[in-house]
Amino acid sequence: MRGAGALLVGILVAGGACGDDDGGDDDDGLLPDAGEEPDAAPDAAGGGVFDERPYQVLVPDSYDAETPTPLVVLLHGYSATGLVQLAYFGLEDVAQEQGLLVAYPDGTVDGMGNQFWNATDACCDFSASGIDDVAYLTAVMDDVAARYNVDPARVYMVGHSNGGFMSHRMACDRADRVAAIVSLAGATWADQAQCQPSEPVAILQVHGDDDATILYAGGEITGNAYPAATDTVASWAELNGCKGKIEATETRLDLDAQVDDDETRVDRFADCPSTSAEVELWTIETGSHVPSLIRPTWPETIVGFLLAHPKK
């Protein structure tokens, strides 16, 4: 990756075209229309730290205050918003069907007017603000848990690009709270010593091998390196105590409407000490940085991974 300017060009479409069931493209491949309210009315948080950095949470119609409920914290890409990310990933219907709380916060606005997460040295605090997003997102988790009956064994992070980097960062720093993550086109620290999780976190890395923004083979942003997708999952497998090498499975998925057939290869580390330590890599063959995600396959499949990996 050449630098912040090139990164911005690639991620300005972080809400990109969304695939539908018949594989057709949605509009022109730019940001989706975020003007419509989600089907489930969002609850906006306020007070304290949230006066300046509010977040919203979708509450499913089936929510029962007596029943512990899974929480998904959704993290947008650089220059996008929480609402754009919600639209792009299409999580609303599956949240209703599966009874999930979905919190979707916004990052800090940088000197170029773009919202970001301060995840790793590579991505994406380009203005060197030093903002502590681990503390902020921990506060989001705490606030949702104070207002709703959140199942502490089923708290998850899902992110795209910069949000994928931040999901890895939260798994590193708040492994005591995060059960599993899904990162689309993100990466962990290049320096594995920067990631010292207190316990295993289940990891799903999804990445297009033709991604020209966050390279599948690894690269750098403003002189700071990030690892390849294969190295990202290998480092997590080591941290989680998995043995052996990653193995190909017979599973193929159709996630990207811009690529024909079942283009996504599913690989996993087969010998991990527990379900909560499992690590998988889903490679979208010829996939780009902003794949045209097929609904309902994409949201249902990633939520299926999350719910299959509670904390033990």
C-alpha positions as CSV (number, residue, x, y, z in Angstrom):
1,M,0.0,0.0,0.0
2,R,1.5,3.3,-1.0
3,G,0.0,5.7,1.5
4,A,-3.0,7.4,3.1
5,G,-4.1,9.1,-0.2
6,A,-4.3,5.8,-2.1
7,L,-5.9,4.1,0.9
8,L,-8.6,6.8,0.9
9,V,-9.3,6.3,-2.8
10,G,-9.8,2.6,-2.2
11,I,-11.9,2.9,1.0
12,L,-14.2,5.9,0.0
13,V,-16.4,3.1,-1.4
14,A,-16.3,1.2,1.9
15,G,-20.1,0.9,1.7
16,G,-19.8,-0.3,-1.9
17,A,-22.3,-2.2,-4.1
18,C,-24.3,-4.8,-2.3
19,G,-25.1,-8.0,-4.0
20,D,-28.6,-9.4,-4.0
21,D,-29.9,-13.0,-4.3
22,D,-29.8,-13.0,-8.0
23,G,-26.2,-11.7,-8.2
24,G,-27.2,-8.3,-9.6
25,D,-25.4,-5.1,-8.6
26,D,-26.9,-2.5,-6.5
27,D,-26.6,1.1,-8.0
28,D,-23.2,2.4,-9.1
29,G,-20.8,0.8,-6.7
30,L,-20.4,4.0,-4.6
31,L,-21.7,4.5,-1.0
32,P,-25.2,3.1,-0.6
33,D,-28.0,5.3,0.4
34,A,-27.8,5.7,4.1
35,G,-30.7,8.1,4.4
36,E,-33.3,5.5,5.2
37,E,-33.7,4.4,8.8
38,P,-33.1,0.7,9.6
39,D,-36.1,-1.5,9.8
40,A,-35.6,-1.9,13.6
41,A,-35.5,1.6,15.1
42,P,-32.0,2.3,16.5
43,D,-31.5,3.5,20.0
44,A,-29.0,6.3,20.3
45,A,-26.7,6.4,23.3
46,G,-25.9,9.6,25.1
47,G,-24.2,11.0,28.2
48,G,-20.5,11.1,29.2
49,V,-18.1,10.0,26.5
50,F,-21.1,9.4,24.2
51,D,-22.1,13.1,24.1
52,E,-19.2,13.7,21.7
53,R,-19.1,10.2,20.2
54,P,-22.6,8.7,20.2
55,Y,-23.4,5.3,18.9
56,Q,-26.6,3.5,17.8
57,V,-27.8,0.0,18.6
58,L,-30.4,-2.0,16.8
59,V,-32.7,-3.9,19.1
60,P,-34.5,-6.9,17.6
61,D,-38.3,-7.1,18.0
62,S,-37.8,-10.4,19.9
63,Y,-35.6,-8.8,22.6
64,D,-36.5,-10.0,26.1
65,A,-34.9,-8.3,29.0
66,E,-35.0,-11.6,30.9
67,T,-32.9,-13.4,28.2
68,P,-29.1,-12.9,27.7
69,T,-28.7,-11.6,24.1
70,P,-25.7,-11.8,21.8
71,L,-24.1,-8.4,20.9
72,V,-22.3,-7.6,17.6
73,V,-20.3,-4.4,17.5
74,L,-20.0,-3.4,13.8
75,L,-17.0,-1.3,12.8
76,H,-17.0,0.7,9.6
77,G,-14.1,1.2,7.1
78,Y,-12.0,4.4,6.8
79,S,-14.1,7.4,5.7
80,A,-17.4,5.4,6.1
81,T,-20.0,5.5,8.9
82,G,-21.7,3.0,11.1
83,L,-24.9,3.4,9.2
84,V,-23.2,2.9,5.9
85,Q,-21.5,-0.2,7.2
86,L,-24.8,-1.6,8.5
87,A,-26.3,-1.1,5.0
88,Y,-23.3,-2.7,3.3
89,F,-23.1,-5.8,5.4
90,G,-26.9,-6.2,5.5
91,L,-27.1,-7.2,9.1
92,E,-30.6,-5.9,9.9
93,D,-32.7,-8.9,8.8
94,V,-30.4,-11.5,10.3
95,A,-30.3,-9.5,13.5
96,Q,-34.0,-9.7,13.6
97,E,-34.1,-13.4,12.7
98,Q,-31.4,-14.4,15.2
99,G,-32.2,-12.0,18.0
100,L,-29.0,-10.0,18.0
101,L,-28.2,-6.6,19.4
102,V,-26.1,-4.7,16.8
103,A,-24.2,-1.6,18.0
104,Y,-22.7,0.5,15.2
105,P,-20.5,3.4,16.4
106,D,-18.7,6.0,14.4
107,G,-14.9,6.6,14.5
108,T,-13.2,9.9,15.1
109,V,-13.0,12.5,12.3
110,D,-9.4,13.1,11.2
111,G,-7.7,16.1,9.7
112,M,-9.0,15.1,6.2
113,G,-12.6,15.0,7.5
114,N,-12.7,11.2,7.4
115,Q,-13.9,8.9,10.2
116,F,-11.3,6.3,11.4
117,W,-10.3,3.8,14.0
118,N,-6.9,4.0,15.6
119,A,-6.3,0.2,15.3
120,T,-2.6,-0.5,14.5
121,D,0.4,1.6,13.5
122,A,-0.5,0.8,9.8
123,C,-4.2,1.8,10.0
124,C,-5.6,4.4,10.3
125,D,-4.7,7.3,12.6
126,F,-3.1,9.3,9.8
127,S,-3.3,12.6,11.7
128,A,-1.5,11.0,14.7
129,S,-4.3,11.9,17.1
130,G,-3.4,9.0,19.5
131,I,-7.1,8.5,20.2
132,D,-7.8,5.4,22.4
133,D,-10.4,3.5,20.5
134,V,-9.9,0.4,22.6
135,A,-11.1,2.4,25.6
136,Y,-14.0,3.9,23.6
137,L,-15.2,0.6,22.2
138,T,-14.9,-1.0,25.7
139,A,-17.1,1.8,26.9
140,V,-19.6,1.0,24.1
141,M,-19.7,-2.6,25.2
142,D,-20.2,-1.6,28.8
143,D,-22.9,0.9,28.0
144,V,-24.9,-1.6,25.9
145,A,-24.5,-4.2,28.7
146,A,-25.8,-1.6,31.2
147,R,-28.9,-0.9,29.1
148,Y,-29.7,-4.4,27.8
149,N,-29.3,-8.0,28.9
150,V,-26.1,-8.9,27.0
151,D,-24.7,-12.4,27.1
152,P,-21.1,-11.9,28.1
153,A,-20.1,-15.2,26.4
154,R,-21.4,-13.9,23.0
155,V,-19.9,-10.5,22.4
156,Y,-18.5,-10.1,18.9
157,M,-16.6,-7.6,16.7
158,V,-17.2,-7.4,12.9
159,G,-15.4,-4.9,10.7
160,H,-14.4,-4.0,7.2
161,S,-11.0,-2.6,6.2
162,N,-10.0,-0.1,9.0
163,G,-12.8,-1.7,11.0
164,G,-11.3,-5.1,10.3
165,F,-8.0,-3.9,11.7
166,M,-9.8,-2.5,14.7
167,S,-11.6,-5.8,15.2
168,H,-8.2,-7.5,15.4
169,R,-7.0,-4.9,17.8
170,M,-10.0,-5.5,20.1
171,A,-9.3,-9.2,20.0
172,C,-5.7,-8.5,21.0
173,D,-6.5,-6.1,23.8
174,R,-9.9,-7.2,25.1
175,A,-9.8,-10.9,24.6
176,D,-11.5,-11.2,28.0
177,R,-14.6,-9.6,26.5
178,V,-14.6,-10.5,22.8
179,A,-15.6,-14.1,21.9
180,A,-15.0,-13.9,18.2
181,I,-14.3,-11.5,15.3
182,V,-15.0,-11.3,11.6
183,S,-12.5,-9.1,9.7
184,L,-13.2,-8.3,6.0
185,A,-10.0,-6.9,4.3
186,G,-8.4,-6.1,7.6
187,A,-5.2,-7.3,9.3
188,T,-3.6,-7.7,12.7
189,W,-0.3,-6.1,13.8
190,A,2.8,-6.9,11.7
191,D,4.7,-7.1,15.0
192,Q,3.1,-10.0,16.8
193,A,4.6,-8.8,20.1
194,Q,2.0,-6.0,20.0
195,C,-0.8,-8.6,20.3
196,Q,-0.9,-10.3,23.7
197,P,-4.5,-11.6,24.2
198,S,-5.3,-12.8,27.7
199,E,-7.2,-15.8,26.3
200,P,-8.2,-17.3,22.9
201,V,-10.5,-15.4,20.5
202,A,-12.1,-17.2,17.5
203,I,-10.9,-15.5,14.3
204,L,-12.5,-15.3,10.9
205,Q,-10.4,-13.4,8.3
206,V,-12.2,-12.8,5.0
207,H,-10.1,-11.3,2.2
208,G,-10.1,-10.9,-1.6
209,D,-6.9,-12.1,-3.1
210,D,-7.2,-9.3,-5.7
211,D,-7.6,-6.6,-3.1
212,A,-5.6,-3.6,-4.4
213,T,-6.1,-1.5,-1.2
214,I,-5.3,-3.8,1.7
215,L,-3.1,-6.4,-0.1
216,Y,-3.8,-10.1,0.5
217,A,-0.1,-10.7,0.5
218,G,0.6,-7.9,3.0
219,G,2.1,-4.4,2.4
220,E,2.4,-1.1,4.2
221,I,0.6,2.1,4.7
222,T,2.5,5.4,5.3
223,G,5.6,3.3,5.9
224,N,4.0,1.0,8.5
225,A,3.7,-2.7,7.6
226,Y,0.7,-4.9,7.9
227,P,0.8,-8.7,7.5
228,A,-0.6,-10.9,4.7
229,A,-4.0,-12.5,5.3
230,T,-2.3,-15.9,5.7
231,D,0.2,-14.5,8.2
232,T,-2.7,-12.8,10.1
233,V,-4.4,-16.1,10.7
234,A,-1.2,-18.0,11.3
235,S,-0.2,-15.5,14.1
236,W,-3.7,-16.0,15.7
237,A,-3.4,-19.8,15.4
238,E,-0.1,-19.6,17.3
239,L,-1.6,-17.3,20.0
240,N,-4.7,-19.5,20.4
241,G,-2.6,-22.7,20.8
242,C,-3.6,-24.3,17.5
243,K,-1.2,-27.0,16.2
244,G,-0.2,-27.8,12.6
245,K,-0.8,-25.8,9.5
246,I,-3.9,-24.3,8.0
247,E,-5.9,-26.9,5.9
248,A,-8.1,-26.5,2.9
249,T,-11.7,-27.7,3.4
250,E,-14.2,-28.9,0.8
251,T,-16.4,-26.0,1.6
252,R,-16.9,-23.3,-1.1
253,L,-19.1,-20.2,-0.6
254,D,-20.7,-17.8,-3.0
255,L,-20.3,-14.4,-1.3
256,D,-19.4,-12.0,-4.1
257,A,-21.8,-11.2,-6.8
258,Q,-19.0,-9.8,-9.0
259,V,-17.3,-13.2,-9.2
260,D,-18.9,-16.3,-10.8
261,D,-19.7,-19.5,-9.0
262,D,-18.6,-20.4,-5.5
263,E,-15.6,-18.2,-5.5
264,T,-14.7,-18.3,-1.8
265,R,-12.3,-20.9,-0.5
266,V,-12.6,-21.9,3.2
267,D,-9.4,-22.9,5.0
268,R,-9.1,-23.5,8.7
269,F,-6.7,-24.7,11.4
270,A,-8.0,-28.1,12.3
271,D,-6.1,-28.8,15.5
272,C,-7.1,-26.0,17.9
273,P,-7.6,-26.6,21.6
274,S,-11.3,-25.5,21.8
275,T,-14.1,-24.0,19.7
276,S,-13.3,-20.6,21.2
277,A,-9.8,-20.8,19.7
278,E,-10.7,-21.7,16.2
279,V,-9.2,-19.7,13.3
280,E,-10.4,-19.6,9.7
281,L,-9.4,-17.8,6.5
282,W,-12.0,-17.3,3.7
283,T,-10.3,-16.3,0.5
284,I,-12.5,-14.6,-2.1
285,E,-10.7,-15.6,-5.2
286,T,-10.3,-12.6,-7.6
287,G,-12.2,-10.6,-5.0
288,S,-11.6,-6.9,-4.5
289,H,-11.4,-4.6,-1.5
290,V,-15.2,-3.9,-1.6
291,P,-16.8,-7.2,-2.7
292,S,-20.4,-7.1,-3.9
293,L,-21.7,-9.0,-0.9
294,I,-24.6,-11.4,-1.6
295,R,-27.6,-11.3,0.7
296,P,-28.7,-13.1,2.6
297,T,-25.7,-15.4,2.3
298,W,-23.0,-13.0,3.6
299,P,-24.7,-11.8,6.8
300,E,-26.2,-15.2,7.6
301,T,-22.8,-16.9,7.0
302,I,-20.7,-14.6,9.2
303,V,-23.3,-14.5,11.9
304,G,-23.4,-18.3,11.8
305,F,-19.6,-18.3,12.4
306,L,-19.9,-15.9,15.3
307,L,-22.8,-17.7,17.1
308,A,-20.9,-21.0,16.7
309,H,-18.0,-19.5,18.7
310,P,-19.1,-18.3,22.1
311,K,-16.6,-18.0,24.9
312,K,-16.1,-21.2,26.9
